[in-house]
Structure formats: structure tokens, C-alpha cells
Amino acid sequence: MEDPRAIIAREPMHFRQKVAIGIATALNALDGFDVLSISFASPGIAKDWNVTRQALGVVLSMELIGMGIGAFLLGMLCDRIGRRPTALACLVVMASGMALAANAHDVHTLSLFRLYTGLGIGGMLAATNAIVAECANAQKRNLSVAIMVSGYPIGAVVGGFIASALLGVTGHWQSVFVFGAGMTVLFLPLVWFFVPETIAFLVQKQPAHALAKINRTMVRQGRAPLAALPPRPAPKKGIALSQLFAPGVAGISLMLMLAYGLHMMTFYFLMKWIPKIVVDMGFAAPLAGGVLVWANIGGALGSITLSFLTQRFSVRTLLIGTMICGAVAVAFFGSGVHTLAALSLLACLGGFFTNAGNGGLYAMIAQSYPAELRGGGTGLVIGIGRIGAALGPITAGALFQAHIPLQFVAMIMGCGTLTGAIVIALLRYREAEIA
């Protein structure tokens, strides 16, 4: 009897597989807006509560800290209870967190609510990466993961246009969070009805009624049902965390965490500080939000471009090249340009290369772990790596508070992704089977 995972890997993708991947991409778009909602709201928050740059840097990082915790803890949970229930639980956390943020009355409560929201966003990142990797066939796996990553900047672009319009109409930063909460709730029925548990997870864990669930998915995809489950893989010794640092895996885990964390430091400096930097140059908050939208337009184009290039070139080669270019682009964002058009262009270039780097990193993470460790491995890399993500806005805020010019701050922050590229170049990488 043939393993259904081999069938999924070998055969062309059914429409329902593409729908599940599309919804996972849309969930990543929702993550993109939820993460950057605080960036669109930050000028209004600073004005209403008279927040210093250093304190604002901490607020901008709180959901990133939550994302790290959520990605690690919920990523491990994803390998225990499944991808689908984890995604549903994360949506509930995200929706309630955005609603709470809209009702925050000071910077401390807002920080706590953003930390809580980040738990759901981080867990969702681990779940969607596993869903896409396990729904796609072998030929289209890198393409599918990179397309999923493109959802993040697309969500920020579409949400950014809406957020800028809301800010222009209402004049209240709280409206950004109200919109985010409403959109998150709408995704609950989509995931419930159209995203089944992945066959790879069901074969690996074989929970109650696993055969019936696998056959339901197989039949809906136009494939023959199974007469029986494949032999259950022998359980591995030790807890999942120790398995991620077992011989042959530990080096990959450590270097991916380091590269991801360094790259995220640069990426979130750019994405979190653009609106406040542009407002401080004398532009209105809606126009500053427009510059951030251009950064995410570039990000969407970058990840989509990389997704197609992965069909012809090595993921690692593409990743190293985009990370180097991203470091240069971020450094140039602080080069003394002060027109809105020039700022938008540089932000677009920075977004293009840094988000293409995100796509390459997610593809490498998905390929580096087998199914039984994929959620936990993704969560570990994202979770620990988010320390760098959180340090990006905080470090930049401290540098700005110390009156260091933007040009030098941008150069310093660009070194993160440059160093990450060097780590990837040194990584001894071997693609794992998606099974």
C-alpha cells in the first residue's frame, strides 16, 4: 500500500489543495496587517499620549516578543494537536487582541494587549508554514511557500490603504485596530470549512478517526481512499525540543535561528519605523502610512519574484543574494533623501529585497525538518529569531533617542541582514523530505 504522503508529493495539485494554500496565504496577509497595524497607528499614539521615541520603540516591539513566544509554544502545540486547530485558536487570540488594543487607555495596557496579540500571530506563522509545505506537491513546494510569504506584504499593502483612509476620515488611531479585529473574525469560518488537517500530520500522529479524515480529504481531491493506514512511524526518544537539537539537526536549528533573528532585526526596523521617520520629516500621518504601503508593495513583488525564481535556481543562492541587496537598500533609506517620492522608492526597494529574504528563509525552514518536527522546528526558529525582530525597533529607538542621525542608524540596522546572509552561506544545508 502506497503512503498517501508520497501520492500528494508526486501528483499534480488538486483545486482543494490550492484553496487551502490560498487561505494560508490570506492568513499570512492578515498577519501582515495585524503586525503593522501598530506602525500605522504609531504617529497618533505618540501624539495622543506624548510618547518618547525610546518608549515608542518598546511599544512597536511588544507583539514581536509575543510572536516569538507564540511561535515557539504554539508551534510545538501544532505538532501535537494539528495544524488546523492551532490556526483556529490563533485566530481567536488575534481577533480579541486587536479588539482590546482599540480600547487601550495608556501605553502600558496597549503594550500588554499587543504582546497578547503577538502570541496568536506567532502561532499562526508556524501553522501556515506547515500547512502550505504539506499541502503542496514536491514540484511546487518552494513556489507555494514563497507565495504564502508574499501574503504578508500584500496584507500590509491592502490594509495600509484602508488604514490610511480610516486615519484620514476618523482621525483616530483606534480605528485601525477595530478594522483588524473585524477582518480576523471573518477568517474563522474560512479555515473551519476549507482547511482540513494535513494528511502528513494525520499519518504521522494517527489520532482517533485518522483514516476516515484522510480518506475524506483524499476523495475530495479526486483520489482513491485508503484501505488502511500506513504503519505508524516509531516514536522518537525524548521530547520534541530535544529532537530539534539532536545530532544532524542541531547545527541547522542554531544557524537558522541566528540568520532569521539577524534578518528580522533589519526587516522590522524598516517596517516599524517608516511612518514615524516620515512624520518627523514633516509629512502628515496618512502620507507616512503611504510610504509604508510602498515598502510592502515592494515586499509583495520581492516575494513573488523569488517564488518563481525558486523553480530555476537554488533557494539558498537566491536567499544570500536578496539578503545582501536588502542590507544595502535599508542603509540607503537613511541617505539624506527628503522628498516623498524618493522615500517611497527607497522604501519599496528595501521591502522588495528584505521580504524576498523572508520568503527564502521560510522555504529553507520548511525543507529542513521532517513532518513530526516541522511545526516545532518552524516555531523554534521563528520564536527565538523574533528576539532579533523585537530588538530591531527597540535598538533603533534607543539610537534615535541618543540623537544619532538617521543615516547612521539605517547603516547600523542594515548590518543585521548582511550578517544573516553570511550565516546562511556557512550553513551546511540538506533538504529534507516533506513526510
Stockholm file with secondary structure:
# STOCKHOLM 1.0

chainA/1-435         MEDPRAIIAREPMHFRQKVAIGIATALNALDGFDVLSISFASPGIAKDWNVTRQALGVVLSMELIGMGIGAFLLGMLCDRIGRRPTALACLVVMASGMALAANAHDVHTLSLFRLYTGLGIGGMLAATNAIVAECANAQKRNLSVAIMVSGYPIGAVVGGFIASALLGVTGHWQSVFVFGAGMTVLFLPLVWFFVPETIAFLVQKQPAHALAKINRTMVRQGRAPLAALPPRPAPKKGIALSQLFAPGVAGISLMLMLAYGLHMMTFYFLMKWIPKIVVDMGFAAPLAGGVLVWANIGGALGSITLSFLTQRFSVRTLLIGTMICGAVAVAFFGSGVHTLAALSLLACLGGFFTNAGNGGLYAMIAQSYPAELRGGGTGLVIGIGRIGAALGPITAGALFQAHIPLQFVAMIMGCGTLTGAIVIALLRYREAEIA
#=GR chainA/1-435 SS CCCHHHHHHHSCCCHHHHHHHHHHHHHHHHHHHHHHHHHHHHHHHHHHHTCCHHHHHHHHHHHHHHHHHHHHHHHHHHHHHCHHHHHHHHHHHHHHHHHHHTTCCSHHHHHHHHHHHHHHHHHHHHHHHHHHHHHSCTTTHHHHHHHHHHHHHHHHHHHHHHHHHHHHHHCCTHHHHHHHHHHHHHHHHHHHHHCCCCHHHHHHHCCTTHHHHHHHHHHHTTCCCCSSCCCCCCCCSSCHHHHTTSTTTHHHHHHHHHHHHHHHHHHHHHHHHHHHHHHHTTCCHHHHHHHHHHHHHHHHHHHHHHHHHTTTSCHHHHHHHHHHHHHHHHHHHTSSCCSHHHHHHHHHHHHHHHHHHHHHHHHHHHHHSCHHHHHHHHHHHHHHHHHHHHHHHHHHHHHHHTTCCHHHHHHHHHHHHHHHHHHHHHCCCCCCCCC
#=GC SS_cons         CCCHHHHHHHSCCCHHHHHHHHHHHHHHHHHHHHHHHHHHHHHHHHHHHTCCHHHHHHHHHHHHHHHHHHHHHHHHHHHHHCHHHHHHHHHHHHHHHHHHHTTCCSHHHHHHHHHHHHHHHHHHHHHHHHHHHHHSCTTTHHHHHHHHHHHHHHHHHHHHHHHHHHHHHHCCTHHHHHHHHHHHHHHHHHHHHHCCCCHHHHHHHCCTTHHHHHHHHHHHTTCCCCSSCCCCCCCCSSCHHHHTTSTTTHHHHHHHHHHHHHHHHHHHHHHHHHHHHHHHTTCCHHHHHHHHHHHHHHHHHHHHHHHHHTTTSCHHHHHHHHHHHHHHHHHHHTSSCCSHHHHHHHHHHHHHHHHHHHHHHHHHHHHHSCHHHHHHHHHHHHHHHHHHHHHHHHHHHHHHHTTCCHHHHHHHHHHHHHHHHHHHHHCCCCCCCCC
//
